[in-house]
Amino acid sequence: MNVDSLYALRDVAGVPSHPILFLVLGVVTFALHMFAVHVMLGGAALTIRGALSQDSYWRQLANAMLSTAKIAVSVAVVIGVAPLLFVQVIYDPFWYTSNVLSAWWVIGFIIILSVAYLLIYLFYFKNEDLTQNKTRCPGSMILSLALFIVVGLIMHTLTNQMLSPDQWMEWYAPQGQIDASGTQLHSINWARFIFMIALAAPVTGAWLYGYRHYISVRPGSDSGYLEFVHTLARKLLAQGSVVSLLIGAIWMVSLPENQTEFLTNPMLYITAVALIALAMVPTLFGSKINNGYTAYWLVAIAFVVIALVAVDREIIRWFALVVESGYNPMDYPINMDWYSTILFFATFAVVGGMACTYLLTVAWQAGQTEGTYTPSVAISRLGNWTIYIIAIWIVHYFAVGFWVWAQ
């Protein structure tokens, strides 16, 4: 496609800050989103496996992973909005064209996601305690996981289609006949998609190490159950990493021509080494993996691996769109808006920081408490201030909106 046509599709209003800011934020927020997605996928899969088992340890794990998956879905959905917005800002000619080519699937994405989200809650309300009661309506959880994977496939396809502007006309008018229906998914790289899904195994393994340590400090912890979780976590981490590496290698072999330059990029090999290192951490630390906060560091290392994959993904996009297509997002016209930029970071650091600090502190202390948990005066005060800050932000939001409207 003629690069001038791509530049003509840009938003004439320009961007409110330097494009590099949106590029970096896109990578960071995508890494956070995918980490939550992987925890959700792994938690949901373990929930199904345990709910269909009669083994008491599996059912206990399923009970815990159901709550984990339910929360991870919410986190993934909320954070997932951010990388989409950042991509739209600097790669809008590519992203919107891909969306128009598969418009029905873009609309279906919201519907399918909503159904999947409701189904996981249906299973949750039907099974308040899997350790004591027979599993009810397991099909809702299985269907929920399947629909979440379909949602991921839609998003994968939209992302993949934007990387091939030279094929847009062929997709839009195959054999010269215009197809404006938007009912087709035109570009699926199965190796890339399965690789992204397979990463859920090592990430979930690392997560289980953190979960094991989290419950191990409780009074009266079941040593048998702790060993069960440890064995499963080790298996998921080791085998999941190997499988991910193999599928990742297939993805690299199947890269389209406009992305093959990535094969010589050092980040590819850094990511592979990081994934191998993640699998080896339990072996290197031995029994120390369950001491102190080592298990939580393993979770952090898993996030680093996902962050490296996010960087790889962005580099591949750069090769496809900048190097091959000649489109440079860094020369996007800038109409600097200091207010929106400062507001974004203030919201992220202050509002989000206080809310996350409060929720994580309560979750941590409640998990370490036997019986009913009662927060301290300081924690209660933090919770109150979190509510005040959110209320102030909402009032400010509407006040600014009315002020702009009145101008």
Summary of the structure (lengths in Angstrom):
residues: 407
radius of gyration: 23.1
end to end distance: 42.0
largest distance: 71.4
contacts: 1250
relative contact order: 0.11
helix: 80%
strand: 0%
